[in-house]
Amino acid sequence: MAKSISQEFVKGLWEEIPPFRLVLGLCPTLAVTKTVEDGLGMGLATTFVLVCSNLLVSILRNIIPPKIRIACFIIIIATFVTVVELVSQAFAYRLYMSLGIFIPLIVVNCIVLGRAEAFASKNGPVLSVADGLGIGIGFTLSLGALGAIREVLGSGTFWGNPVFGASFEPFTFMVEAPGAFVCLGLMLCIMNMLGKK
């Protein structure tokens, strides 16, 4: 059992890392990664929702009728998204304003609903939490890495602190929408090359 728990956790860190292996969750990946802080904030919010919804879905999996399971999963996910939204609004208001509409949109994030349907509805609570935590941390690291590259190249800062000297000309293309696509494409290419080795 211990081996399978660690396997379920570790798979989300490389072999099933959402934006690069499963190619899921690309909307927030592209939209909120202008800075490291925003990327990590979105990743942590999604991780919380993923872990909590996986846990509750796995506990209720034998009670929920098959015909209405998707609707029930969405209600469970929406409950935890509301918790994240209210807590971030109360305690991390700047981050809440920066992420904007993308916090409520976690409800329709394919990663969260996909893990509830494909994994949590078929496995027990411990494995479901391990799966949600692994996938969530992998997603958070992906968003953080993409945000770091875009922030450093596009603004010349890292977590708001200047990285280069005063003569640095930021490559502002990187903090625009096309820069997000280019950066994600290059990272997907690198991940695929590393995966083949």
C-alpha positions in Angstrom: 0.0 0.0 0.0 2.8 2.4 0.9 4.4 1.9 -2.5 1.2 2.6 -4.4 0.6 5.8 -2.3 4.1 7.1 -3.2 3.5 6.1 -6.8 0.2 8.0 -7.0 1.9 11.0 -5.5 5.1 11.0 -7.6 3.3 10.4 -11.0 1.9 14.0 -10.8 5.4 15.5 -10.5 6.7 14.2 -13.8 4.9 11.4 -15.7 1.4 13.0 -15.5 2.4 16.7 -14.9 -0.8 18.5 -16.0 0.3 21.2 -18.6 3.2 19.3 -20.0 2.1 15.6 -20.0 -1.6 15.6 -19.8 -1.9 19.0 -21.6 -4.7 20.0 -19.2 -5.3 23.3 -17.4 -3.8 25.4 -20.2 -6.2 28.4 -19.8 -4.9 29.3 -16.3 -1.4 28.2 -17.3 -1.3 30.8 -20.1 -3.4 33.5 -18.4 -2.0 33.9 -14.9 1.7 33.2 -15.3 3.0 36.8 -15.9 4.7 36.6 -12.5 6.0 33.8 -10.2 3.7 34.9 -7.4 0.6 34.7 -9.6 1.6 31.3 -11.0 2.3 29.8 -7.6 -0.9 31.4 -6.1 -3.1 29.9 -8.8 -1.3 26.5 -8.5 -1.8 26.4 -4.7 -5.5 27.4 -5.0 -6.0 24.6 -7.6 -4.0 22.1 -5.4 -6.3 22.9 -2.4 -9.4 22.3 -4.5 -8.0 19.2 -6.1 -7.0 17.5 -2.8 -10.2 18.4 -1.0 -12.5 17.5 -3.8 -10.6 14.2 -4.5 -11.0 13.3 -0.8 -14.7 14.1 -0.7 -15.5 12.4 -4.0 -13.7 9.2 -2.9 -15.6 9.2 0.4 -18.9 9.6 -1.3 -18.2 7.5 -4.4 -20.5 4.6 -3.3 -23.3 6.9 -2.3 -23.5 9.1 -5.4 -25.8 7.6 -8.0 -24.0 7.0 -11.3 -26.4 9.1 -13.4 -25.8 12.3 -11.5 -22.1 11.8 -10.6 -20.7 14.6 -12.8 -23.2 17.1 -11.4 -22.3 16.0 -7.9 -18.6 16.3 -8.6 -19.1 19.9 -9.9 -21.0 20.9 -6.8 -18.3 19.4 -4.6 -15.6 21.2 -6.6 -17.6 24.5 -6.6 -17.8 24.3 -2.8 -14.1 24.2 -2.4 -13.5 26.9 -5.0 -15.8 29.2 -3.1 -13.7 28.5 0.1 -10.5 29.4 -1.8 -12.1 32.5 -3.3 -13.4 33.8 0.1 -10.1 33.0 1.9 -8.0 34.6 -0.8 -10.2 37.7 -0.8 -9.9 38.0 3.0 -6.2 37.2 3.5 -4.4 37.7 0.1 -6.4 40.5 -1.5 -3.7 41.6 -3.9 -3.3 38.0 -5.2 -7.1 37.7 -5.4 -7.3 40.8 -7.5 -4.5 39.7 -9.7 -5.9 36.2 -10.4 -9.4 37.7 -10.9 -11.9 35.5 -12.8 -9.5 32.6 -12.9 -10.2 31.6 -9.3 -13.9 30.9 -9.9 -12.9 29.2 -13.2 -11.2 26.5 -11.2 -14.6 24.9 -11.1 -14.4 24.1 -14.8 -10.7 23.2 -14.8 -10.3 19.9 -16.6 -7.6 18.8 -14.2 -9.9 18.9 -11.1 -13.0 17.3 -12.7 -10.8 14.8 -14.6 -9.1 13.6 -11.4 -12.5 13.4 -9.7 -13.9 11.3 -12.5 -10.9 9.2 -13.5 -9.3 8.6 -10.1 -11.2 9.7 -7.0 -14.4 8.0 -8.0 -12.7 4.7 -8.3 -10.2 4.7 -5.4 -10.2 5.2 -1.6 -9.5 8.4 0.3 -5.8 7.9 0.9 -4.9 7.2 -2.7 -7.1 10.0 -3.9 -5.4 12.5 -1.6 -2.0 11.3 -2.8 -3.1 11.6 -6.4 -4.6 15.1 -5.9 -1.5 16.3 -3.9 0.9 15.0 -6.6 -1.0 16.4 -9.5 -1.6 19.7 -7.7 2.1 20.2 -6.8 3.1 19.3 -10.3 0.7 21.9 -11.6 2.0 24.5 -9.1 5.6 23.8 -10.1 4.7 24.1 -13.8 2.9 27.5 -13.3 5.8 28.7 -11.1 8.4 27.8 -13.6 6.5 29.4 -16.5 5.8 32.5 -14.4 9.5 32.7 -13.5 10.7 32.6 -17.1 8.1 35.1 -18.2 8.7 37.5 -15.3 12.5 37.4 -15.6 12.5 37.9 -19.4 9.5 40.1 -19.7 9.9 42.4 -16.7 13.5 41.9 -15.5 12.3 41.0 -12.1 11.8 37.8 -10.0 9.1 38.0 -7.4 9.0 41.7 -7.9 12.7 42.2 -7.3 15.0 43.5 -10.0 17.3 40.8 -11.4 19.3 42.7 -14.0 20.9 46.1 -14.0 19.3 49.4 -14.9 20.4 49.0 -18.6 18.3 45.9 -19.1 15.6 46.2 -21.7 12.7 43.9 -20.8 11.5 41.6 -23.5 7.9 42.7 -23.0 6.6 40.2 -25.5 7.0 37.5 -22.8 4.4 39.1 -20.5 1.8 39.4 -23.3 -0.5 36.6 -24.5 1.7 35.5 -27.5 4.7 35.3 -25.2 2.8 32.8 -23.0 2.1 30.6 -26.0 5.7 30.7 -27.1 7.1 30.0 -23.6 4.7 27.1 -23.1 5.5 25.7 -26.5 9.2 25.8 -25.8 8.7 24.2 -22.3 6.5 21.5 -23.9 9.3 20.8 -26.4 11.9 20.5 -23.7 9.7 18.2 -21.6 9.0 15.9 -24.6 12.8 15.8 -25.4 13.6 14.9 -21.8 10.7 12.4 -21.6 12.1 10.5 -24.6 15.5 10.1 -22.9 
